[in-house]
Amino acid sequence: MKIALFIPCLVNQLMPDVAIATLELLEKLGHEVIFPQGQTCCGQPMTNSGCYNEARNTTLKLLNSFKGVECDAIVCPAASCLVAAKENFHEFDNSPQAQAVIAKLYELTEFLHDVAPIAQFTKAFPHRISLQMSCHGVRMLGLASGSEFMGPAFNKVEAVLCNIPGIEICYPDRKDECCGFGGTFAVDEGAVSAKMGKDKARAHADTGAEYVVGYDPSCMLHLDGMIRRQQLPLQIRHIAQIINGAL
C-alpha cells in the first residue's frame, strides 16, 4: 500500500525516534511511505482550551498538506493527535476533499490491526511489558473496550503485540484509568495531573514489567517524567519501537 505519514508536532519535536520507527516498520512490511510537506499542529492545544477561531488556520494548514495526496491510507503514531485532527477537520472543512482525507486517517495500531495485519514477526522481544491504554485510543478510536463497556472485551493493541515471540503482556490495576496528562489539563491542573501520573506510574511498576508500552506519545512523555522523578525501574517505549525491533 502507499501510505502518507502524519507526524504530529509533538512527535516531531519531542519523540522523533517514534516517527523514525513508524517509517521503518511500515517499509519493512513492504509499504511505500511518503511524507507530505507542510504538516503542522492538529490544533488540539487550542481547541482543548476553547480557542476554536485561533485553531482554524493551523488546522486547515495541516488538512491542506494531505488534500490531493495520492495514497491508500494516512497513518499517524499518536492517537490523541489523530482524534483531534479528525474532529477539527470536520469542524472547519466540509468539502469532499476534506472528507476524502478524513476517510483515510488511521492511528498506527488501528492500521496494523484493521487494514494491514502483520503476517509474522522475525525477532523475539523476551520482556514483560505493561500496556498503557490511553483514553483517546480506547474511547475515541475504539482500540480496546473500556472498563465501562458491557459487551465482549477486545484489545487491538494486545492483538498486534501478542504475536511477537517472547513478549509477556500485562496491565496495571485500573488499566484504562487516565494517566493525568489530558493535554492542557496538565497545565491548568498541574497538581492533579502530577498526582494522577505518579499513581499510574507506580501501578505500572507494581506489575513487575520492564517496559511501559503505549500508542500515545503525549501520555508516554508524561509517564516518563513521573517514572524518572520516582526513580522507578521502568523504561518507556512506543508501540512503533517495539514492533520495529521485532521485524
SVG drawing of the C-alpha trace seen along z (x, -y; Angstrom):
<svg xmlns="http://www.w3.org/2000/svg" viewBox="-23 -33 39 50">
<polyline fill="none" stroke="black" stroke-width="0.4" points="0.0,0.0 1.0,-3.6 1.0,-5.4 1.2,-9.0 2.8,-9.6 1.1,-12.1 3.7,-13.0 2.3,-15.5 4.4,-18.3 4.8,-16.7 6.3,-13.6 8.5,-15.6 9.8,-17.8 10.0,-15.6 9.9,-12.0 11.4,-11.8 12.5,-8.2 8.8,-7.3 8.5,-8.8 11.6,-7.0 10.4,-3.7 7.0,-4.2 8.6,-4.8 11.0,-1.9 8.4,0.7 6.0,-0.3 8.8,0.0 9.8,3.4 6.2,4.5 6.5,3.7 4.6,0.4 5.6,-2.6 5.8,-5.5 5.7,-9.2 5.8,-12.3 3.6,-15.2 5.3,-18.6 3.6,-21.5 2.4,-19.5 1.9,-21.4 -0.1,-21.1 -3.5,-19.4 -4.9,-22.3 -5.6,-20.2 -3.9,-22.5 -6.1,-25.5 -9.4,-23.6 -8.9,-21.9 -8.7,-25.4 -11.8,-26.6 -9.8,-28.7 -11.6,-27.4 -11.1,-30.5 -7.4,-30.6 -7.0,-26.9 -8.6,-27.3 -5.6,-28.4 -3.3,-25.8 -5.8,-23.0 -6.5,-23.9 -2.8,-24.2 -2.4,-20.6 -5.5,-19.4 -4.3,-21.1 -1.0,-19.3 -2.9,-16.0 -5.5,-17.2 -4.9,-15.7 -2.1,-13.4 -2.3,-10.1 -2.2,-7.4 -4.2,-4.5 -4.0,-5.5 -2.7,-8.3 -1.1,-6.8 -0.3,-8.5 1.6,-7.2 -0.3,-9.4 -3.9,-8.6 -4.9,-11.9 -3.5,-13.9 -5.3,-11.8 -8.6,-12.2 -8.1,-15.9 -7.3,-16.1 -10.4,-14.2 -12.6,-16.3 -11.0,-19.6 -11.1,-18.8 -14.8,-18.1 -15.3,-21.3 -13.5,-23.6 -14.0,-22.0 -17.0,-20.0 -15.7,-19.8 -15.4,-16.5 -11.7,-16.9 -11.6,-17.1 -13.9,-14.1 -11.6,-12.1 -8.6,-12.9 -10.6,-12.1 -11.7,-8.7 -8.0,-7.7 -6.8,-8.6 -5.6,-5.8 -3.8,-5.5 -0.8,-3.2 -2.2,-0.3 -5.6,-0.7 -4.0,-0.4 -1.9,2.7 -4.9,4.4 -7.8,3.4 -6.2,2.7 -2.8,4.4 -2.1,7.0 1.4,8.2 1.8,11.7 4.9,12.7 7.5,11.2 11.0,12.4 12.7,11.3 11.9,12.0 11.3,9.5 11.7,11.5 10.5,8.9 7.5,8.2 5.6,5.1 2.8,3.2 0.4,1.7 -0.6,-2.0 -4.2,-2.1 -4.6,-5.8 -8.0,-7.5 -8.3,-8.8 -7.4,-5.4 -9.8,-3.5 -12.8,-5.8 -12.5,-7.8 -10.8,-5.3 -12.1,-2.0 -8.6,-0.4 -9.9,1.5 -13.0,1.9 -13.1,-0.3 -13.9,0.9 -17.4,-0.6 -18.1,1.4 -20.7,4.1 -20.1,6.2 -17.4,8.7 -13.9,7.4 -11.4,6.7 -8.0,5.1 -6.4,4.3 -3.1,3.2 -2.6,6.6 -3.8,8.4 -1.0,6.8 1.7,7.2 0.9,10.7 2.4,12.4 5.9,11.1 7.9,14.1 8.9,14.0 6.8,11.0 4.8,11.0 1.9,8.6 0.4,7.3 -1.7,4.4 -1.7,2.1 -4.6,2.0 -7.5,-0.1 -5.9,0.4 -7.8,-2.2 -7.7,-5.0 -6.3,-8.3 -2.6,-8.9 -3.3,-12.6 -1.8,-14.2 -5.0,-15.3 -3.5,-17.9 -3.9,-21.4 -5.3,-19.8 -1.7,-19.1 -1.1,-22.9 -4.4,-24.1 -4.5,-21.5 -0.8,-20.7 -1.0,-19.3 -3.9,-16.9 -2.2,-15.9 1.0,-15.1 -0.7,-13.0 -2.6,-11.0 0.6,-10.5 2.6,-9.3 -0.2,-6.9 -0.3,-5.5 3.5,-5.1 3.6,-3.2 0.7,-1.0 2.8,-0.1 5.8,0.6 3.8,2.8 3.3,5.2 7.0,6.1 7.3,5.1 10.5,3.8 8.8,1.5 5.6,-0.6 4.4,-0.4 1.7,-2.7 0.4,-4.3 0.0,-7.9 3.3,-9.8 1.9,-12.6 0.9,-10.1 4.2,-8.3 6.1,-11.6 4.0,-12.4 4.6,-8.9 8.3,-9.0 8.6,-12.2 6.8,-10.5 8.9,-7.4 12.1,-9.3 11.0,-11.5 10.1,-8.5 13.2,-6.5 11.0,-3.5 12.7,-0.6 10.8,-1.1 11.5,-2.3 9.1,-3.9 8.6,-2.6 6.1,-3.5 4.4,-0.6 6.1,-1.5 9.5,-1.0 8.6,2.5 7.1,3.6 10.0,2.2 12.5,4.0 10.7,7.3 10.5,7.2"/>
</svg>
